[in-house]
Amino acid sequence: MKGESALLGLGILCVGLTWAGELDGERFSGREERLGGAAQEALEIDNEEIELLTDVQAGLECAAVFGGDYRFKTRRQVQFDILRLDDLFVHLSVQENSLFGWSPSQFDHSIEYVSIGHETRYGRIRFFWDHTCHNPSRALPHDQRNTIRWNELGIGYETRGMRLGHKDDGIPFDESAAWLKKIDWGASLSRVWMRHENSYDYMLKLAARHDMLRVRNHVFYVQGDLTAVYDRRGGVYNPAVEIGDRVRLARTASLSPFLAYQRFRDWYALGRGEDLLLAGVRLEMGLGRGTFGSTDRAGYSAMETAPRSPRVDVDEFPRVTIRGGYNVNVHGGKKDCRSSDLNVDVDLLRLDHNKTLAVNTYAGLVTFPGAFGIQSLNYKVGPSVGVELDTLDLRVFHSYASLHGAEHSGRIKDYHQVGLGVSGADRLRWSAQGAVYASTHNYDYWGDVEAGVGYDFHTRGWITPYVRGAVRALLATDEQVGQSLETGLKMGGNEGNFSIYLRWQDDYDTFRFGEGRQMWLGFLFTL
């Protein structure tokens, strides 16, 4: 997994954006826009507007699995345009697929490091660099002891209605019923490179969906997908067919109950496959087109709580906040260790004028080059109730977490946590929380206390330097205490922000207590 190459590319992007913001002011005209309580500047060049972090889309999926070695599947997707200039775009997407038996069995993720292309009236053509990593946490044969991973360079096209969050585009909705005969499709071809534990040469992906019938706000559809993998052994084909009812909840939100058949081939033995039947539900949301109202989504590192959201009406719910990132340990501890994190928090319902019921989800993993699969894998899910006061926010939460990894001799570590958090957001941002572990399994702590403070310096253009610090303690007979200090550049956009940071930490991260002082280089996006 060549994380350093990705981070180098991001660093070059950051330098380029900084340089652009320093160009002669006569060439640019600015207009002020509101983003998270901070003024953001949109640039115009010869009447063509540069936009940052636009067209944000998110998807959440869960399904019961019948057949094979699995019982349950989850999928989370985030896609957004990092930058747009008229019809040109730079795109980023992250997708996580998890398959479960009675414990996490397969954790797969794909990151579209960068996609550059042109948008037409009917769709998008793009050139992309993808990274895919398949991480088994189940037992493997003796000669298969690591993750399969590869990178792809390719070209693709998809119609507008095939994109996440845009499936209802072009469909007129009213109280009647109508045959639609709307077909959307997508295709991509890529060359595999920088591969590990595989001999793949090419990837071909095809997809087509037929929206057949609309009845009021229900759209009944059928979709087919085909993923083809080519190597020296020939081609292997993984088909999938899905039927469902896409229910339009709002202009940019839909909920889809579905049934699907998938041919899933174990990436460690392409000749062996499993036939899976899935029954589930998928929620897709367009976060970048104003349906759910604006929220204060300032850039927060993993140790900090979500920022305060402005007061909104009940009809603007649900709302979603997404925080995700990737980093590499560049000094100390186990050098070259990599980790990735993805938080998806859904504000479901306004309980009162200042109270919000939410569901918070998290997934994070740690890997080491040349080591046995995933070193640590952590899932968290649970409800919370937030209370917005005049000068601070309170949050009462419960979370269930499952930890798994080779670092812990393959054991599952489970716990239930109940706690209270408090935070304040201005140029000086601070947070603190305390929690107790109501029940644990193979987890030796009874309490968790942490506090953090950060400061955003003067914004120049759309770039804000910042600094953060935090301390955390896991309480037990043999307690663990750690600290962290982080500095970076936060780039504000239309629908969120993107940060590049350098973090020093001493036994801070839950996964890596006992590793001593470390330095991490990474990026974080908050939408």
C-alpha positions, 0 to 999 in steps of 0.5 A: 500500500503506497500511502506515501505516494498518495500523501506526496500527491496531496502535498503537491495539491496543497502547495499548488492551491496555496500558490493559487491563493497568493496570485495577484488579486486583480486577476481574481474577484472574490465573493464571501460565502458562509461555511461553518461560521467562517467566511470562505472565498470563491474565486472567479477566473475569466467568469469561470468559478473555482469551487472546492469540496462540492457535490458531496454524496454519501451512501450507507447500506446493510444487508443480511447475507444468505449462502457462503461463509457470511451472515451480514454485510455493510457498505459505506461510501463517500464521494465528492469533488475536491475542485471544480472549474466549469466542466472540469473536476477533480474527484475523490471517493472512499468505499468500505465493504465489510462481510461478517460471519459471527465476527468481522471476516472480510474488511475491504476498502477502495480509495479513488486517490484522484479522478480528473475528468470532464462533465458533459450534459449526460455524464462524466468521463474521467481518468482515475487512480484507484487503490484497493485493499482486501483485508481478511481477519479470518484464518487463511491457508498457511501460504496466504498470510497478508492482504491482497492490494493493488492500484489501478490507472484507468479510464471510465464513463458513467451517465449522471443517473448512475452516480451516487446521490444522482439516481433520481435526476431527471425523473419528474415526481408527482402523485401519479404513476408512470412508466419511466424506461430510464436507463443509466450505465457506466463502464471502466477499464484499468491497468493494474500496477503496484500490486501485492500478492496477486498477478492481476493485469486488467480490470473491466467493470460494467454496470447498467440500471433500468428505472422501470416504473414510478408510483408516486415517490417510489421508483422500481428498478433492476440493475446488473453489474459485472466485474472482470479480472484478467491475469495470466490465467485468463479472465474471472467474472463476478456478476451481480443482479439487484432489484429494488424500490428506491423511495424518494425521501427528499430532493437529494435523499432516497431509501432503497430496500433491495434483493440481490444476487452476487457471485463473490470470488475469494480474492485469495483464490479466484477459482473458488467462488460463493453465491450470495443472496442479499436482502437489505436497505440502502440510504443515499444522500446528496449532502452538497445541494442544500436539502438538509441545511448547512452545518458547521463542519469544521475540520476535526481530528479523530480525538475531537468531537463533532462541531456545533451545528446551527439550529435548524427546523425539524424538516431538515432532518436527517443530517449527516456528518462524515469525517475520514482520513488516512495516515502513515507513521513516519517516525518512531514506534513501528515505522511505516504503519498505516491507519485509516478512519471513517466516521459517519454520524447521522442526526436522525431527529430533533427532539426539542428546539435544542436536542438531537437524536443521532446514530454514530458509526466508526470504522478504523484499521491499522496495517503493517507492510509485510505483516499478517493481514490487519493488525487492528480493526475497530468498529463502533456504533451507538446512539447519542443525544446532543443538547445545544446550549448558548455557549457549549454543547453537551452529548450523552452517548452509548457505543458498542465497539468490537476490536479485532487484530493480530496484535491481540492474538486474534481475539475479539475485544468487545465493550459497551461504553456510556459517557458524557461529552462537552465541547465549545466551538469558535476560533478556539475549539475545545472538547472533553468527555468521560466514559465508563465501560458498562461491560467488557470482554477481553478489555482490561479498562473500566474508564476513559477520559480525554480532553482536547483544545485547538486554535484556528489561525487567521484564514488566508484565502481559503486556507487556515493553519491550525494547531490541536492538542489532546490528552487521553487516559484509559483507566484501570489498575495498569492505566495508560495515558497518552498525549498528542499535538497536531498541526496542519492546513485546513482548506475550506470548501463549499460543503466541508473542508480538507486538511493535511496534518502532521501529528506527534503522539505519545501512546495516544491512539487506542490501537497503539498504546505501548508504542511510545512516541510516534509522528504521523503524516496524513489527511482528513476530510470533514463533510 
